[in-house]
Amino acid sequence: MLHRLPALVAALWWGSLTTIGFLVVPMLFAHLPSPMVAGNMAAKLFAAQTWVAVACCLVLLLVSRPKQAVAQYPWAQAAMVFILGGLLLALLTQFGVAPRIVARQDLRLWHSVGTVMYVLQWCCALAVLWHTLRHDLKPSSAASGPDSA
């Protein structure tokens, strides 16, 4: 069961990004009484999404290699750049872009930058999910040593 954890965590990360960014936030702007109310709620949801992304990335990093092994699992070797990239994008969006949007500083620019970074994070999460499902999730004999059975 533990060998399926990376795919479950990657699915949680990608699914939460998809749900918040492409379903919930657009519905806020369509159904709440004003864009300001919708924007404030969206900011809170995006902040919560950042912590979901950080938690998922940290779990993926922690389970990326067998205990006492030097080599990573095959899925982790293929996905590592996307895990780190998605983590960096989430943090940069939350602490670099979001404060400028909240301060209403050049809104068109910072909304555009934030949107591009969110979509790139979504692509990173999708790539991680793809790699966790594509590769054999059980440790290879070379990566885990003779005690892996």
C-alpha angles and dihedrals in degrees: 000000000000091000088066094055095092092055092047093049092046090049090051091050095047094040094050091049090049095048097045099039103037104029116018102040095047088049090052091057092045097049111026118090098247139016089239092058091045091048093051092050091045090053090055092048093048090050090052089047090055091059091047088053093047092049093048093048092049092050090049090051091049094051096040095104137027119259113276092008127121098204123070126233113272092250090053094049089055096041104038097097089051093048092051092041093051092047091050092047092050093051095043091050093049098043102026108032106024095059090054091051092048089050087051090235111164091331098192093054097044094044088052093048091046092049093050091048092048092051090048090051089049089053090049091051090048091050091050091049090048093051094047090052095040100053127062102265095208117091117265116236091246094052099045104036130229096308095064097103 
